Amino acid sequence: MSGLLKSSIARKIVMALSGLFLVVFLTQHFVINITSVIDPDVFNSWSHFMGYNPLVQFILQPILIAGVIIHFVMGFILEIQNRRARGVGYVKYKGSANAPWVSRNMIYTGLVVLAFLGLHFYDFWVHEMAFKYIEANPEDPTRYHEETVEKFAPVWRTIIYVISFVLLSLHLWHGFSSSFQSMGVNNKYSAGIKLFTNIFSVVIPLGFIFIALYHHLNPITH
């Protein structure tokens, strides 16, 4: 395994597979979150299931965290490897003479997304762990929608979420389709895959932005 991961091709495949895994999680996350706008009761029900189901909590959740770590660590390794291979950085951007802006700055959009994930974990995962295991509160299946809306009350947090999802969109625009290329997918379906990944890279982040803005503009009043 150690020798395999020293291979540039193997690293790219690991990067691609971990990225595709995170795309699956992102899709599932969006499906649940959009119900907070459509039907708060469904959102509460699904969130309670995700928060208390042992399979999710003790198996899938650690796998997700491992996937995030692997993806970003491998990204840093590949970025260092690419910089060494080039010898010198790009002196000046000259349109398509070098590479698209997005592909040249994946490390930076990735870092911002990673920082956003830290905030997101703090907002929701840390709060959830404190609610259940530190404060030892009884189960409350109806609390999730109100807690989510309250998170978007501060304008600064909403702005951070919006900016982060814009950068996530740019990261996905290049990274999602590149994942298939890294695994050798180059056939008659390539054009369709490229179209699908581009649509996904715009629609899903815009959906998350809509959720954040909707809850900010529609606070819960008591």
Summary of the structure (lengths in Angstrom):
residues: 222
radius of gyration: 19.5
end to end distance: 56.8
largest distance: 60.8
contacts: 586
relative contact order: 0.12
helix: 82%
strand: 0%
